[in-house]
Amino acid sequence: MMDSLKKFVPQNGNQAFWLSFIICLLGCCVILFVISPITGLSKNFGAGNDGYIQLARSIVAGDGYVFEKGGSPVFHRPPLYPFFLVPVALFPEHLQRYVIVIPQSILVGFIGMMIFRIAKQLYNKNVAVTALLLFLVNPWVYWNAKNPMTSILQTFLYLFFAYFAAIELLDVFGLLKEKLKYGFIVRGIIIGLTGASLALSHAAMLAVVFIFTFILFITALCKSTKHLLAMLIMVMVTVCLIAPWTYRNWVVFNRFIPVSGGGGLDYFNGNMHWTGIEAEPRRRSEDFIDASFRIMGIEGTEKTLTHWKGFIDIKLEELANRKMIEHIKEHPALFIKKLVLNAIEYYFPAFVKPFLAVKVITAEKWALSVFYLFLWIMAIAGIFSNWRIGLFLLAGIILYAVWYFPFATFITHSLYNLGTIPFLCILSATGIVFLFSKIFNLQSLS
């Protein structure tokens, strides 16, 4: 029996891709064809999908970048994911619920492949296999894969962007064991292409791309100027790919919006989530957006002023952004308090109950908290086992996560933190293999 099980253990990145793809496809099918009929859940995309599939349907119908025919142009949803969903939107609406799992499962396949390859390059095959299994036993991967939300695409793009950027960074410091196959121009194009795609998948990712670019440029300037060619190519490609959408926003709204808006509203949505941040936080019977309008002094409701959780009127967007800046300047201590609470809730939503405005903790939040607590405990052991590589991976987690902390982190199903999970799984796998080797006196990680 053990020999039969060993056949399913991937030996390389390609096998990791197929294992991840098949398991994701099967997992989504179980949810849609077994769990859904029994529980009544997930019969359709629902009202909480943020309107990405609606944008894709409008694009296919030739109605423009709107949620429905004749609707207002949209500025709070970035363009890449709706265009990614265009092939799905070509199918009849009653089939789209099922067709979407195919491209999403392909992305999960590539994520699994990269987890395996990165872990094997940094450590060994035991860590690679363990990291992949930790990722694949995460049920929220499949919950996200069946929904038209950006988390799977963002995770895929961040993993590839961070991987190629890290290789370039290590090459600058002369730490790569093998010579890179491609020249500076090709490497610059790859990093720029993945970086621009990542930025166009979510507005928060623009900051991620900017920080990576800044780090790469400064290190190349100080350590190895010959790498500046790759950096310049990367910047040119990134700017050229983002600029058309920025120009579209300028033409349509007469505003400089590089990717998408919505920051101010999300900021106050997050404020209303906690006690002690606003004088009158969210009430039990109150929607987050309605509560945010109340504290900002905006007359109206979610139904009258927003569409798919974003403002219809660009002027209200600007008002919310101004009030956000004012709030941060006037209450820096409260802003820091919110950052800390959001950072904890990001992985451990069940542990912040005393600070919630509406003290409701679901079974899912407990499951998330327990699962990620285990991963983080093992990750700490992984950092201890090899702190140089461990801190490098930890930096990859922080650089993705930190840009969400000023806003609203309470979205369920690991929607916001899924992009950090591949690196967290690698660190956790390192800790598991390290502890296992110490207990049973087996071969170390090296």
Buried (B, 14 or more C-beta within 10 A) or exposed (E): EEEEEEEEEBEEBEBBBEBBBBBBBEBBBEBBEEEBEEEEEBEEBEEBBBBBBBBBBBBBEEBBBBBBEEBBBBBBBBBBBBBBBEBBBEBEEEEBBBBBBBBBBBBBBBBBBBBBBBBBEBBBBBBBBBBBBBBBEBBBBBBBBBBBBBBBBBBBBBBBBBBBBBBBBBBBEEEEEEEBEEEBEEBBBBBBBBBBBBBBBBBBBBEBBEEBBEBBBEBBEEEEEEBBBBBBBBBEBBEEBBEEBBEBBEEBBEEEBBBBBBBBBBBBBBBBBBBEBBEEBBEEEBBBBBBBBBBBEBEEEBEEBBBBBBBBEBEBBBBBBEBBEEBBEEBEEBBEBBBEBBBBBBBBBBBBEEBBBBEEBEEBBBBBBEBBBEBBEBBBBBBEBBEEBBEBBBBBBEBBBBBBBBBBBBBBBBBBBBBBBBBBBBBBBBBBBBBEBEEEEEEEBE
